[in-house]
């Protein structure tokens, strides 16, 4: 088991958490904390750490043919090779499966059905299955993960920018800056200076989930707490917030299973 050690001037005690994105443990200790004490702390909590990591959904590699959700809809990842006319990443619509693809798809779907975040169930058309839309990445497979993630971050920021400004207009206060990053423990955050930060992985979730997280963080611009007034602000700008909260509670951890660092050669 890998344990990353971080010192923090603000830490008053040893703390352990699990990074869902890296599937590793993170130990935070005070500046003056001793490594001997840190090692003993890890040893005492080893079984708990092991249990937490084992409970994480199995990672999904960004390999050619993998099923990857985009805004809650499953897409078949396709490494297209050197294609200059289409751009770096593009989406192709769903298509009818051939008889051979029908057989292969039926096998794949047995695994894919377990991936609850996605609307992935194929539907029939004249007795044939419909292949999910394709998410195509140009260039060599060794660069596919980076290119795909860069594109997904851009898409996430576009969606978040739009929804943040929608909710900010309702609330009457706007953020100073909006950024996306790979946050392993929170879907969004609001700083005291009025900057909003979001996990780019929200682009995997259905759009109403991203919309809720945007509304949640905008509400913090007005109420930097989780008291009744805060939830009233969220509810006023997004009346159906409970649906998204339930989705995140049930499926949120699965958004971390798509690992850009696992790209088979």
C-alpha positions in Angstrom: 0.0 0.0 0.0 1.3 3.4 -1.0 1.1 6.2 1.7 1.9 9.8 0.7 3.1 11.9 3.6 2.4 15.6 3.8 3.3 18.2 6.4 1.0 21.0 7.2 1.6 24.1 9.4 -2.2 24.1 10.1 -2.3 20.4 11.2 -2.6 19.8 14.9 -2.7 16.0 14.8 -2.1 13.1 12.4 -4.9 12.5 9.9 -5.4 9.8 7.3 -7.6 9.9 4.2 -7.9 7.9 1.0 -7.4 9.5 -2.4 -10.1 8.0 -4.7 -8.3 9.2 -7.8 -4.9 7.7 -7.0 -6.2 4.8 -4.8 -3.6 5.6 -2.2 -3.6 6.8 1.4 -2.5 10.3 2.4 -1.1 11.0 5.8 -1.0 14.6 7.0 1.1 15.5 10.0 2.1 18.7 11.9 5.3 20.4 10.9 6.9 19.1 14.1 5.4 15.6 13.8 8.0 12.8 14.0 8.2 10.1 11.3 8.5 7.4 14.0 5.1 8.5 15.4 3.7 8.7 11.8 4.8 5.1 11.1 3.1 3.9 14.3 -0.1 5.8 13.4 -0.2 4.2 10.0 0.4 0.8 11.5 -2.5 1.2 13.9 -4.9 2.2 11.1 -3.5 -0.2 8.4 -6.6 -2.5 8.4 -8.9 0.4 8.1 -7.0 1.9 5.2 -6.9 -1.5 3.4 -10.6 -1.9 3.8 -11.3 1.6 2.5 -9.2 1.1 -0.6 -10.7 -2.3 -1.3 -14.2 -0.8 -1.2 -13.3 1.6 -4.0 -14.8 0.7 -7.5 -12.3 -1.0 -9.7 -10.4 1.5 -12.0 -11.3 1.7 -15.7 -8.4 2.2 -18.1 -8.7 4.7 -20.9 -8.1 2.1 -23.5 -9.4 1.8 -27.0 -12.9 0.4 -26.7 -13.5 1.3 -23.1 -16.9 2.6 -22.1 -16.5 6.2 -20.7 -19.4 8.4 -19.6 -19.8 11.9 -20.9 -22.5 14.0 -19.2 -24.0 10.7 -17.9 -24.2 9.0 -21.3 -21.9 6.1 -22.1 -19.5 6.6 -25.0 -17.2 4.1 -26.6 -13.6 5.4 -26.5 -12.0 5.1 -29.9 -8.3 5.8 -30.7 -8.6 7.1 -34.2 -4.9 7.5 -35.1 -3.6 10.5 -37.0 -6.8 12.3 -38.2 -6.2 16.0 -38.8 -9.5 17.1 -40.2 -11.6 16.1 -37.2 -9.7 17.8 -34.3 -8.1 16.3 -31.3 -11.2 14.8 -29.7 -14.7 14.6 -31.2 -18.0 12.7 -30.7 -19.7 10.5 -33.3 -23.4 9.6 -32.9 -24.7 6.2 -31.9 -24.9 3.7 -34.7 -26.5 0.3 -35.4 -24.3 -2.7 -34.4 -23.3 -5.3 -36.9 -24.1 -9.0 -36.1 -20.6 -9.5 -34.9 -20.7 -6.3 -32.9 -24.0 -7.5 -31.4 -22.3 -10.5 -29.9 -19.4 -8.5 -28.6 -21.6 -5.7 -27.3 -23.8 -8.2 -25.4 -20.7 -9.4 -23.6 -19.4 -5.9 -22.9 -22.8 -4.8 -21.5 -22.7 -7.4 -18.8 -19.8 -5.5 -17.3 -21.0 -2.0 -18.2 -24.4 -2.4 -16.6 -22.6 -2.4 -13.2 -21.3 1.2 -13.9 -24.3 3.0 -12.4 -23.3 6.6 -13.2 -24.0 6.1 -16.9 -27.1 5.8 -19.0 -25.7 2.9 -20.8 -28.4 0.4 -21.5 -28.5 -0.3 -25.2 -31.8 -0.2 -27.0 -33.1 -2.3 -29.8 -33.8 -1.1 -33.3 -35.4 -3.7 -35.6 -34.0 -6.4 -33.3 -30.4 -5.0 -33.3 -28.5 -3.3 -30.6 -27.4 0.3 -31.0 -23.8 1.0 -30.3 -23.2 3.9 -27.9 -21.8 7.1 -29.4 -18.1 7.2 -29.9 -15.7 9.5 -28.2 -12.8 9.6 -30.7 -9.3 10.7 -29.8 -6.7 11.4 -32.5 -3.0 10.7 -32.4 -1.1 7.7 -30.9 -2.4 5.7 -28.0 0.5 6.9 -25.8 -1.0 10.4 -25.9 -4.6 9.5 -25.7 -5.1 9.7 -22.0 -3.6 13.2 -21.8 -5.5 14.5 -24.8 -8.8 13.1 -23.6 -8.4 14.5 -20.1 -7.4 17.9 -21.5 -10.5 17.9 -23.6 -12.8 16.7 -20.8 -11.5 19.5 -18.6 -12.3 22.1 -21.2 -15.8 20.6 -21.6 -16.3 20.6 -17.8 -15.2 24.2 -17.5 -17.5 25.3 -20.3 -20.5 23.6 -18.6 -19.6 24.9 -15.2 -19.0 28.4 -16.4 -22.5 28.4 -17.9 -24.2 27.0 -14.9 -22.3 29.0 -12.3 -23.3 32.2 -14.0 -26.9 31.1 -14.3 -27.0 30.4 -10.5 -25.0 33.5 -9.7 -27.5 35.6 -11.5 -30.3 34.0 -9.4 -28.4 34.6 -6.2 -27.1 38.0 -7.0 -23.4 37.5 -6.5 -20.6 36.3 -8.9 -17.3 34.5 -8.3 -14.0 36.1 -9.0 -12.6 33.0 -10.7 -13.7 29.5 -11.8 -11.2 26.7 -12.1 -11.3 22.9 -12.6 -8.8 20.4 -11.1 -8.7 16.7 -10.1 -10.0 17.1 -6.5 -10.0 13.7 -4.8 -12.2 14.5 -1.8 -14.6 17.3 -2.8 -16.6 18.0 -6.0 -16.3 21.7 -5.5 -15.0 24.4 -3.1 -15.4 28.1 -2.5 -12.6 30.2 -1.1 -13.1 33.2 1.2 -11.8 35.4 -1.6 -14.7 34.3 -3.9 -12.9 31.8 -6.1 -14.7 28.6 -7.1 -13.0 25.3 -7.9 -14.5 22.2 -9.2 -13.6 18.6 -10.0 -13.3 18.1 -13.8 -14.7 14.6 -13.2 -18.2 16.1 -12.9 -18.3 16.0 -16.7 -18.7 12.2 -16.4 -22.0 12.7 -14.4 -25.4 13.5 -15.7 -25.8 17.3 -16.3 -28.2 17.8 -13.4 -25.4 16.7 -11.0 -22.9 19.2 -12.3 -25.6 21.8 -12.2 -26.2 21.0 -8.5 -22.6 21.3 -7.6 -22.4 24.6 -9.4 -25.4 25.9 -7.4 -24.0 24.6 -4.2 -20.7 26.5 -4.6 -22.4 29.6 -5.8 -24.5 29.5 -2.6 -21.3 29.5 -0.6 -20.5 32.9 -2.1 -23.4 34.2 0.0 -23.4 31.7 3.0 -20.0 30.2 3.9 -21.6 27.5 5.9 -24.1 24.6 5.7 -26.8 26.2 7.8 -30.5 26.5 7.0 -30.0 29.8 5.2 -27.3 28.2 2.9 -29.6 25.3 2.0 -32.4 27.8 1.3 -30.2 29.6 -1.2 -29.4 26.4 -2.9 -33.0 25.3 -3.0 -34.2 28.6 -4.4 -31.8 28.5 -7.4 -32.1 24.7 -7.9 -35.4 23.3 -6.5 -34.5 19.7 -7.6 -31.2 19.6 -5.6 -32.2 16.5 -3.6 -32.2 14.3 -6.8 -28.6 15.3 -7.5 -27.5 14.9 -3.9 -28.9 11.4 -3.8 -27.1 10.6 -7.1 -23.8 11.8 -5.7 -24.2 9.9 -2.5 -25.0 6.7 -4.4 -22.7 7.0 -7.4 -20.2 9.7 -6.7 -17.3 7.4 -5.9 -17.6 5.8 -9.3 -16.6 9.0 -11.1 -13.1 8.4 -9.7 -12.7 5.0 -11.4 -11.8 6.4 -14.8 -8.1 6.7 -14.5 -6.2 8.7 -17.2 -2.8 7.3 -16.0 -3.9 3.7 -16.9 -3.6 3.6 -20.7 -2.4 0.3 -22.0 0.2 0.5 -24.8 
